[in-house]
Amino acid sequence: MKIEQCFKVYEAESDLDVLSFHQIRDWYNDRTKDGITSARLINLLRKRPQFTWQHTERKIGSNETLSYWSLGRKEILPNPAQGWVVVEQRVLA
């Protein structure tokens, strides 16, 4: 199963262009027999050119972080949930 399918399904069903790392991992693990480790998934997202890192958020008062990814280059501004702040962001061209 391809990770690209995850982005296409979310875009078709929920109109989401940018997905969190956890959304991608959970979607993939729910649909495959053996699943994928977090380390393997982040490696694939970073090394494959079709995936673009968008931004990273941190939960206020903790060191918990969450990265957001898109399929292809998207010009999307971050919109963190309450209790989260953007700590790093891709420079929009």
C-alpha positions as CSV (number, residue, x, y, z in Angstrom):
1,M,0.0,0.0,0.0
2,K,1.3,3.4,-0.9
3,I,1.5,6.3,1.5
4,E,0.3,8.6,-1.3
5,Q,-3.1,6.9,-1.1
6,C,-3.5,8.2,2.4
7,F,-3.2,11.8,1.2
8,K,-5.6,11.2,-1.7
9,V,-8.3,9.6,0.6
10,Y,-8.1,12.4,3.1
11,E,-8.3,15.0,0.4
12,A,-11.4,13.3,-1.2
13,E,-13.2,12.5,2.0
14,S,-12.3,15.4,4.3
15,D,-10.9,18.0,1.9
16,L,-7.5,18.0,3.8
17,D,-4.3,18.9,2.0
18,V,-2.0,18.7,4.9
19,L,-1.9,15.7,7.3
20,S,-0.2,15.3,10.6
21,F,2.4,12.6,11.0
22,H,0.1,10.7,13.4
23,Q,-2.8,10.8,10.8
24,I,-0.6,9.2,8.2
25,R,0.9,6.6,10.5
26,D,-2.5,5.6,12.0
27,W,-4.1,5.4,8.5
28,Y,-1.3,3.2,7.2
29,N,-1.2,1.0,10.2
30,D,-5.0,0.5,10.2
31,R,-4.9,-0.7,6.6
32,T,-1.8,-3.0,6.4
33,K,-1.1,-6.3,8.1
34,D,2.4,-5.4,9.4
35,G,2.0,-1.6,9.7
36,I,5.0,0.8,9.7
37,T,7.2,2.0,12.4
38,S,7.4,5.8,13.2
39,A,11.1,5.8,12.3
40,R,10.5,4.1,8.9
41,L,7.6,6.4,8.1
42,I,9.5,9.6,8.9
43,N,12.4,8.4,6.8
44,L,10.2,7.8,3.8
45,L,8.5,11.2,4.2
46,R,11.8,13.0,4.4
47,K,13.6,11.2,1.6
48,R,10.8,11.0,-1.1
49,P,10.5,14.2,-3.1
50,Q,6.7,13.9,-3.5
51,F,6.2,14.6,0.2
52,T,6.7,18.1,1.5
53,W,7.2,19.0,5.1
54,Q,4.9,22.0,6.0
55,H,5.5,22.8,9.6
56,T,6.0,21.5,13.1
57,E,3.9,22.4,16.2
58,R,4.7,22.0,19.9
59,K,2.3,21.5,22.7
60,I,2.5,24.4,25.1
61,G,4.3,23.4,28.3
62,S,5.8,20.2,26.9
63,N,8.3,19.0,24.5
64,E,5.7,17.0,22.5
65,T,5.9,17.9,18.8
66,L,3.9,17.1,15.7
67,S,4.9,17.6,12.1
68,Y,2.6,18.2,9.2
69,W,3.1,16.9,5.6
70,S,1.6,17.4,2.2
71,L,1.7,15.5,-1.1
72,G,3.4,17.9,-3.4
73,R,4.2,21.5,-2.7
74,K,1.2,23.3,-1.2
75,E,1.1,26.9,-0.1
76,I,-0.7,26.4,3.2
77,L,-0.5,28.5,6.3
78,P,-0.4,26.7,9.7
79,N,-3.5,26.8,11.9
80,P,-2.5,25.2,15.2
81,A,-5.1,23.8,17.6
82,Q,-5.6,25.4,20.9
83,G,-2.7,24.7,23.2
84,W,-0.2,24.2,20.3
85,V,2.2,26.7,18.8
86,V,4.1,26.6,15.5
87,V,7.8,26.2,16.2
88,E,9.2,25.7,12.7
89,Q,7.6,26.4,9.3
90,R,8.6,25.9,5.6
91,V,9.4,29.1,3.9
92,L,6.7,29.9,1.4
93,A,8.1,30.8,-2.0
